[in-house]
Structures are given as C-alpha cells and as structure tokens.
Amino acid sequence: MDEEGPDCGKADFVLLDQVTMEDFMENLKLRFEKGRIYTYIGEVLVSVNPYQELPLYGPEAIAKYQGRELYERPPHLYAVANAAYRAMKRRSRDTCIVISGESGAGKTEASKHIMQYIAAVTNPSQRAEVERVKDVLLKSTCVLEAFGNARTNRNNNSSRFGKYMDINFDFKGDPVGGHIHSYLLEKVLRGCEDSQLEDLHLQRNPALYSFTRQGAGLNPLDSDERSHHQAVMEAMRVIGFSPEEVDSVCRILAAILHLGNIEFVEMEEGGLEQGHVAVAEEVLVDHVAELTATPRESVMRCLLSRTVASGGRELIEKGHTAAEASYARDACAKAVYQRLFEWVVNRINCVMEPRGRDPRRDGKDTVIGVLDIYGFEVFPVNSFEQFCINYCNEKLQQLFIQLILKQEQEEYEREGIAWQSVDYFNNATIVDLVERPHRGVLAMLDEACSAAGTITDRIFLQSLDTHHRHHAHYTSRQLCPTDKTMEFGRDFRIKHYAGDVTYSVEGFIDKNRDHLFQDFKRLLYNSSDPTLRAMWPDGQQDITEVTKRPLTAGTLFKNSMVALVENLASKEPFYVRCIKPNEDKVAAKLDEGHCRHQVEYLGLLENVRVRRAGFASRQPYPRFLLRYKMTCEYTWPNHLLGSDRAATSALLEQHGLQGDVAFGHTKLFIRSPQTLVTLEQSRARLIPIIVLLLQKAWRGTLARWRCRRLRAVYTIMRWFRKHKVRTHLAELHRRFQAARQPPLYGRDLVWPTPPAVLQPFQDTCRLLFCRWRARQLVKNIPPSDMAQIKAKVAAMGILQELRQDWGCRRAWARDYLSSATDNPTASGLFAQRLNALREKDGFGTVLFSSHVRKVNRFNKRQDRALLLTDRHLYKLDPGRQYRVMRTVPLALVTGLSVTSGRDQLVVLHARGQDDLVVCLHRSQPPLDNRVGELVGVLAAHCQGEGCALEVRVSDCIPLSQRGARRLVSVEPKPEQPEPDFRCSRGAYTLLWPSR
C-alpha cells in the first residue's frame, strides 16, 4: 500500500486549512480521484464506496496495520478495526464499531473487511475451537446476506435488515463466541437457486414468481448466480446446518414462492358456489402442501376462510372475500419468511455461543460489537418500512451527536477547559416526534391499531395532523394545502436530519399490526417437517384461548432501537461514516451534490469543527499514569508527589510535551495525536525491559518453589530407597541362609523381585552366586574329569537350544578307535598307527577319533576313520591298517557345521582345503550321538589355544570343494540300515535311519 503524499490531499479533515463545505468537498474529491477512499476526522473514519475492487486489502495490508496506532498508517478500515481490538485487549473494555450511511454506501462490505481483519490477527496458536468460531463468524455474513438482502433500485445487495454482532474474546484476545441481533427484516423475498428445482416445482426464471418479479426486473441475474448459491450452501455447512435443515430451508423458500403466485377468484352468481372464493390454480396449493408437509385440505381451508371463536367459545368458520384472501396469503408469506430468517439467526447464534466458559475460571469476556444497519432511505413512495428505517438512523445520529458532539462540549465545560463552542444540529426533537409516549407517531399508530371500530389509515393521518400541526419537523397536505407534492388524506412529511421524507400512510395500520390469522399458525405448527414446526411454537395455542394482545411491529422495533442505543452507549465507540458517491452505482464517479447532501446530514463538518476546537484525546489522571508512568523516573513505580495531576505534569515536562496539553479537573486533555504517538513509542521501548524484569522475578520465584519441592521429593525418595534396600537385603539374607547346604547349594532358591534401583546390584549378586555355586560343585570333581567338563561346557555354549540332542548326559571317551568296546577288531592296529603318527608328528593328546562315512567331490561314498589331535586332523583308511589318507594342520581348521537333528552329519571347514563331509557311525551303541562331543572337544581346545572356531547349526549346510559350491542336507529314512549319502547334481543328502 502506497504511503500518503501531499498530492493525495489531507488524510485527516481536521488538518484542513479552512473548515468550509467547499474545502471539505474538494479534499474528499481529490482523495477519491487518487484512489484514497478513506479519510479521518480525528478517530472517525469517512469511507466512500468505490464501486470497484481496489488493492487495499489482503494479508499484506493487514500486517501493516496490525499492532499500529491509529495515525501511524494511512486511513483505513483495518486501522479502525485494529484500534477497537487493541482498546478491547489492552484496557479490557468493551468496544463497538458503528457503521452508518445510506443504502448503497458500502456498509456491508465495510463490516466484512472488519471481520476479516479480526479473524486474521487472532488465534496465533491455532486453537481448534477459536478457528471454528472464526469460520462461523465469517460464514454467517454470507448466509444472512442471502436471506436478508435484496436488489433495490438503489443497491444490488441492499440490506433489508439491521445486524448487530457481538464478538466475545477471552483474555488472550481470541474470539470464543458471538451473538447476532437482527432488526426489522423488511419482508422482501429473494429467489433462491437450487439444483433440485424439479423436486421443488420451480423454474429458474425469477420473473415467473410474484415475490421475485420486481427484483428480477431491476437487474438481470448475475451470470455467476449458481456460484453464489453454492457459496451460501457451503457457508451453511461450515456453520453447522445439517443436510436435513438445509433441505427444509429450500422447501420453505419454494413454498413461499408458490404461495405468492396463488390468486383468488369470486365465483359467478347463480352457480353452486355463489358468493364464495376459489383458488385459480389449485396445483399451487398442492405444491405448498407438499413443501410444508401439511394436509392439502387444511392449506386450502386456511387460504379461503378463517376460524373465529364466538363469545360462547363456539367456533365459527368465516369465508374470505378475494381481497381478504389475498391479504391473508401475503401475511402468511411474510410471516413464514420472517420466522425462517429468525430461525436462521438463532441457529447461527446457537453455534456461536461460547462453549464451556466459566468467568470464575476463564475471566470475564470482553466484547467488540459491529453494527451494520440499513442506511437512510428515500424512495418515490415511502411506507412503514422506510419510516422505521429512517427512525433507526435518527436514533444512531442522536447517539453520534451525544457521544461525539454534545458530550465533547459538555465534558470541556465540566473539566474547566476553555475552548471555542461549536454550533450543531441536535435531532432529539425528531426522535421525540417519533417515539414520544402517548403523542409520538408510533404511540398514536398503536392507539389506532387497538381502537374499537374501524380505524383507517386516513383517520390515523388526521390524528397526526391534529397533534403535530405546530411541530417544526412535521407537515402534511392538510397542514400545507399549497404543497402539491403531497396528496390529501395520504401523505405526511417529516424533516429528518438527512432531509425531508414524504410518507404514505396507506398500509401503516396493517403493517404495524402485522396480523396473521391463527389458522396459519396452527397449520404450520402441525407440519410434519420438524424445522418448520419449530418456527411456530405459538401454533399449539387453542383457538378458544384468550391471550394478551401482542406488541405491534412499531413498538417492538422502538424497544429494540432503545436497547441497541443503550448497548452501544455502554461501549467505547468507533465510527465508520459511509458515503455513496453517485446514484448510478458506477466506479470513478463522484456526484458533488449528492455527496454534499450526505456530508450535511451526517454532521461531518460539525465533527471537524469540534475536533479542531477540542483535543484529540483525554484520559483521567490515574489511567494516564497507569499507562505511561514507567516512562518517567519520578512516577515509576509509584510517585510520591502531592497528586496524580502533579505526577502527570512532571511526566509531561520530562518528555517536553507540556505545551500540547491542557489540565482539567480530573482529566488530561491532549491536543495533538503526535503527543500520544510519542508517549506510546516511549512506553513500547520500556515494556520489554519491564516484562523481562517481571519474568526474572517470577521465574526466580517459580525456581525457588520448584527447588523446595524437589528437595522434599528427594528427601522422601532417599528415605524410601533406604527402606526398600534394607527390606530387600533382609529378604535376600533370609532366603539364602541355607544356600551352603549340599548337594543343591541353593539351586532351588527363588530370587525376590528387587526395586528398580537395586536391579543392577542383584544382577551382579546373581552372577557372583552362580560363580560361587559352580565353584562349590567343580571343586569336588576329579582332575581327570575336568577336560570332559570343559568340553561339555563349550558344547553347551554353542549348541544349547540349537540342536535337539548333543550327548551331554553320557561320558565322553573321545578316542573311540582305541576302545575295544567300540572297535573290538581293529583297536590294536589303530594303536600301532597312533604311536607311529605320534613319533612322526609329535602331537601330545588325541582329542577325538571315530569311524565315519564320507563322501567326496567325485560322489564316492566310503568308510573312513577320523583322528583329531592337538596338532592335526587325519583322515584314515580302516581297511588298510588305518593308513593316512589326508592330513590337515589343526591351525587351518576354521570351523565346522552340524544340523539341528539327531543325525551325526559333520562338515569340517579348513582354510585352503576342501570341506570334509562325514557322518559318524559304527558306534556302540549304534547311532550313538557323538556330534556334540566332537564340537565340544574341538571348541574347548581352540579356546585354550586362543584361536577362533566358527560353529554353524543349519539343516541345509553349504560347502566348498575345489571351488564348487554344494549343499548337504539330511533325509530321515526309517528303512535305511546304515547311514549313507545320496549324491545328486550340486547336492548331497545324508540318508539317516530314523529309528
């Protein structure tokens, strides 16, 4: 956004060289031509509708105004929204933004931008509930416009209802809920597009329906009307309307359109139905009955007659004339639409209500109110609706006068501040003309509605002429016969603050009564559509019950206006005054005459004069010091001067600002906004330092609290741990007293579960206990058995849980070829060969020897003998006196592989040698399990020598022979007499007799 320059005129009308209408209009026109549609009058924002999209909005613009003071940036709606939000957040005060102006001046768009700004600057932590509330707040505008706005000859999207929205904020400044108040929905129906037109018996052309024909003639439907409809449907979904509720809304709207097309005809005399009224097209009645879920006969009866209760509580059915039936039809359509609109508003309010808020826990909510209400209207023919709308604008203008003009001067006088008085028009006399008890226009209208006998609109006008003939702001043709712009017996004129408006009294009494026959209420209450039924709770009342006369439309509206003004007066107000630049609704055109008229009746020139003569800001001394006392050494943290006024004076003198202020009795008056900016900047520089100081003190307090709690916790933990340790050690002592008793040495004792802190200690104790118990058992074993024990331990460590049986329960003889039991026929021959090898190779001990069945790379299967010493691995031929067939140094043996079953397959791996595939057999007893023994003795020897031995357990063992890779596996065969190998390409299979 470009910054303001001298060529763009004055950004604040208060800075004009001369306060005249010509200078005001010249500055307004210059800024409009430069694209500056916003201008200040002090804190009041003047907005001119550009009738085009301008690059003034969006995230970048919001970032420039967020957290800034009102005068730090060029005039903008975002600046007003930011000022209201900061005032609410900083001072915890309720604020409101009053948007006023005539129809088409851009009030609704202004309220949208304000809502978008508030949504953009809140909820930095992305809380889900706050996001939900923001979505509902933004989407509610779309839904309310769809039902409450209409095309008029002055505005394509004219608000036919007033809207005041309260937005609730928590102490963080995030929206947590809201509430919408609606005022005087002018019952103008607007067509609703729907994809299921056939089900609703509708056609797309709005000119085919009585209630939308006039709007369709004003302007052709937009080409993107379908997208508008989709936006409304999406908004209703986001807000929380169920699909059934949306469907009911569409059916009710369609029923209203069909109801408006129903016409009545008088039956011809001489017929069977002489003197009665009939419906011209009964198919429309069928449509209405279907869409409202009511019986067709009941709908027809309500349209053609009404039921009244006589004095004796007897029910009488009275037929309508064609005129009465038309009146009842229109009254029903208007009432249904009004109830539908009220239901939509209440439905949105239910969704926006703050959820789970407790003021004692969450603090009091603060509120920002946004008022977007219909503007002053003057039509060729003005009726009751325009009278109420213009009365509303008179009330708001009176509030503006009281808050901005009248209170301004009265406050200066009360505070003893000398200044130049400014004359202004006070419209209190016009408001009094309308709402004065007994003699006001609304009071006399109510009297005419409640009077016995036939009181016509003409009689009501005569009564007005009688009571107000001397009022300076009232006249009629009867009182001014020469004024031919009014008609006798029909028109009266009120001189409003915005100009003269002539009203036609025709329909005033009927519209004020807003009478709807009880038959329609009972009909719609008994509908099977729950949504429609909920809109008519008064329909359950019996026709014979006597009830209090309901308040008239005028009285209800007056009461709501009084409540609205009281609500606004209780808040800190911010004003947006909207101006309509031309009647043609075209861009880049400013009609000076039309704008001059709006400037006059909005009182903008008087507002400028008051601002120039007065002071931009005023604050009570205590509040001023509370906000700025940290900027002066004499007032921080608390002053010791005689009074708050003296302390304020000392503060301003330190800043050199005493020449731009005036001291009242209770308040300080600041003339220039720059003084406030200077003080705010000084305060902003010091706030981080103060915050750090408070954070330091608070963090220190929290740290001390935490330290004391931790000390207490650690003390309790220390004593508790001591207790747990003592208890556990005592339990260990009790359980293990008998651990020294042989032969078990505590094997059956169960270790107690230790505390977590003692788990490492107990693990160490268990390890020590196991070593001690092992020592107790081992020390009684003869030295001759220790080698066998070590071998079994080594085998257990390798094969435990990997092989089913590894022979740990039998004695390991190791040298089975020297045993006469295992080798009865050739043990002597083997002994000779063993002595010869010992003399030749010099080995010390025999680790293992056994007969084996071997297979080689040529697929030859032969019986051989295996001799394992502490120096070599020998393959012997038992058929040739155990002649050595192959010798492998034991240092080259890198590992061996066995299976997980009971077979005796062993594959020995040696570095640089072919793998040796054998099966231990010819044992006594037959098929004895000696694989574990071979693994154990070889592993124990390697451990003693300090070399590595890799033992693998697998049911499919890979091996290498002369560089070729093969696999060997085991196949159990019960009928196999002796173990043997079967050879196939690339694989060996050991056929094991599984007996």
Number of C-alpha atoms within 10 A of each C-alpha: 11 6 7 14 10 7 9 18 21 20 23 21 26 21 16 16 10 12 16 13 14 11 14 21 16 14 20 26 23 16 20 23 15 12 16 23 22 22 26 24 23 22 22 21 22 26 27 25 24 24 18 9 8 10 8 16 16 12 11 10 15 19 14 14 23 19 14 15 18 22 17 13 16 20 25 22 23 26 26 23 26 23 21 24 26 19 16 22 21 11 11 18 19 24 26 28 24 22 25 26 26 23 24 28 27 26 28 23 13 19 22 16 17 20 19 20 25 24 19 16 17 18 19 9 9 9 10 10 15 21 18 17 24 26 16 23 27 18 20 23 18 19 22 19 17 19 25 26 21 23 21 20 15 19 18 15 17 22 27 26 21 19 22 20 21 20 28 23 25 20 15 10 21 23 28 22 27 24 20 20 16 19 20 20 20 20 20 18 25 21 22 19 20 18 11 10 14 9 12 20 15 19 13 12 13 22 16 14 20 16 23 21 16 16 22 19 14 14 12 10 12 9 8 8 12 14 12 16 17 14 16 21 18 16 20 22 15 15 22 15 18 12 12 11 17 15 12 18 18 18 23 24 23 24 24 26 25 24 23 20 17 22 16 21 14 16 16 12 10 8 9 9 12 11 15 18 22 20 19 14 12 14 12 20 22 17 21 27 20 15 23 25 20 19 16 16 12 15 19 17 16 23 27 22 20 18 16 17 14 10 8 7 11 9 13 11 11 11 18 21 18 19 13 16 24 18 17 22 24 18 20 23 24 21 19 23 21 21 16 21 20 16 17 20 19 16 14 24 20 15 19 25 16 22 11 7 15 11 10 7 7 11 11 15 22 20 26 27 25 24 25 25 26 27 25 24 19 19 12 8 11 17 18 20 19 20 21 21 22 21 22 27 24 21 21 20 22 23 19 20 22 17 14 18 24 19 14 16 19 12 14 19 14 12 15 14 16 12 13 12 13 15 11 15 13 15 16 16 14 23 19 14 20 20 20 15 12 12 18 19 22 23 17 21 25 20 16 21 22 14 10 8 8 9 14 16 21 16 15 23 24 14 17 20 19 11 13 18 16 11 13 12 16 19 22 26 19 19 16 12 12 9 12 9 10 20 14 15 18 20 22 22 16 20 14 20 22 21 13 13 19 22 23 20 20 19 13 23 24 16 17 21 19 16 17 17 15 18 20 24 22 21 21 25 23 21 19 13 19 14 19 24 19 17 19 20 14 13 19 14 14 10 16 14 8 9 8 5 7 9 13 20 20 26 16 14 19 19 11 17 19 13 12 18 15 12 12 21 16 12 17 17 20 19 19 23 25 27 27 24 27 22 15 13 18 13 13 15 16 20 13 15 12 14 18 17 13 22 21 15 16 22 18 19 20 20 22 24 22 26 23 20 17 22 21 18 17 17 14 16 23 17 14 16 22 14 15 20 21 19 24 21 13 17 20 15 12 13 17 12 13 8 12 20 21 14 22 24 17 18 23 20 13 13 14 11 16 17 10 15 18 16 18 21 13 15 20 23 22 22 20 16 18 14 20 17 16 13 16 16 14 16 17 13 11 14 14 11 11 12 11 11 12 12 12 12 12 12 12 12 12 12 12 12 12 12 12 12 12 12 12 12 11 12 12 12 12 12 11 12 16 12 11 17 16 12 14 18 15 11 14 16 11 10 15 14 10 13 16 12 9 11 10 14 19 18 12 8 12 10 12 12 10 19 14 11 11 16 12 12 11 20 12 12 12 13 11 12 16 15 12 13 17 12 11 16 14 13 9 8 11 8 11 8 11 12 14 19 20 16 23 26 18 22 25 18 12 19 21 13 10 15 17 13 18 26 17 18 8 10 12 21 14 19 17 19 26 21 18 12 13 19 18 11 10 17 17 16 15 21 15 14 16 17 12 12 14 15 9 9 11 12 13 10 12 16 22 23 23 24 24 25 23 24 22 16 18 8 15 11 16 14 19 24 25 23 21 24 20 19 17 19 22 21 23 23 18 19 11 9 14 20 16 18 11 11 13 16 15 17 16 14 22 16 19 22 21 24 23 18 17 19 28 24 27 21 22 19 22 18 13 9 15 17 21 19 23 26 24 26 25 18 18 11 10 10 19 15 20 26 21 24 25 24 26 27 25 25 27 22 19 18 13 9 11 9 11 13 18 12 19 17 16 16 15 17 20 15 20 15 15 10 9 10 11 16 14 22 18 20 15 17 15 11 11 13 12 14 22 21 24 16 18 10 8 11 17 22 17 23 21 24 17 15 10
